Amino acid sequence: MHNDGVTVSIYQFLKKFPNEASARAYLEKQRWNGHPVCPRCGSMERIQTRKVEGYYRCLSCKVDFTVRTGTIFERSHVPLDKWLYAMYLISTARKGISSLQLSKEIGVTQKTAWFMLQRIRQACGSGSGGYGGFLSGIIEADETYIGGKETNKHESKKLKAGRGAVGKIAVLGMRERNGQVRASVITGTSARTIQAKVRGAVAPGSILCTDEHAAYCGMAEYHHQVVTHSAKQFVDGMAHTNGIESVWAVLKRGFYGVYHSFSEKHLQRYVDEFSYRLNEGNCKVHTLDRIDALIRKTSGVRLTYANLTRPFS
């Protein structure tokens, strides 16, 4: 391993998982702890190993299954070692990785790489091993806007409705001071929308630090601390929003430098990817532990290509 004791280099990772068999054995250990479990009935006792390597049959409900069944890997023809490597890249690339780059890394088409990344992002935001419970303590909340600048658009695509947030999509984020991040795409920045999201994520009695946006006012269950950005006030004692704004900084570096565009249809998945990486991305945590956290989130998550490409409404 790397001399810092927690970082696994690409070279070391590929040596650890040189083929699909090694990747499958690792996934089976992480998912089942060495004892296959039927994904339909949950039985562990009456499991028969099939002649085809990696296949099992539950004698209780007569179902054949593999470690892929009931996960983001189900019905994928991509070898599991390539899936693991993609998860390694998602977990370690601070600003993300494009589907074109991934396709070159693992030798698949760009279309396949894009589908794989969207499945992994789906797991980042849902599935078992998610971030349950409320944020508590000191919470920073802020909203940002994702989209291209009006001045950079082709004339035919300009909305001609002003600048700033025009034509962009709002994202609300909350960050526990030195803790977890929650972020979600919102339909608007009204008090009703923002307060519903805050109440759904932050425990009553917490200290809520925000800017002067009026939508955060009126929630008596929180100790509300405000910094007035319009008056060039960014810190007032313990009150500031620097933590959540650093989340937006990383998200926008990925937007401008790696992805270049987020469609409204898929934006939440990209937000989930960055939230996962910030929640699990502490460089003091061993690389494999970060990947294991993502593996735990893959169970019970299914995203078909038909659903992924369905028209957005």
Secondary structure, 3 states (H helix, E strand, C coil): CCCCCCCCCHHHHHHHCCCHHHHHHHHHHHHHCCCCCCCCCCCCCCEEECCCCCCEEECCCCEEECCCCCCCCCCCCCCHHHHHHHHHHHHHCCCCCCHHHHHHHHCCCHHHHHHHHHHHHHHHHCCCCCCCCCECCEEEEEEEEECCCHHHCCHHHCCCCCCCCCCCEEEEEEEECCCCEEEEEECCCCHHHHHHHHHHHECCCCEEEECCCHHHCCCCCCEEEECCHHHCCCEECCEECHHHHHHHHHHHHHHHHHHCCCCCCCHHHHHHHHHHHHHHCCCCCCHHHHHHHHHHCCCCCCCCHHHHCCCCC
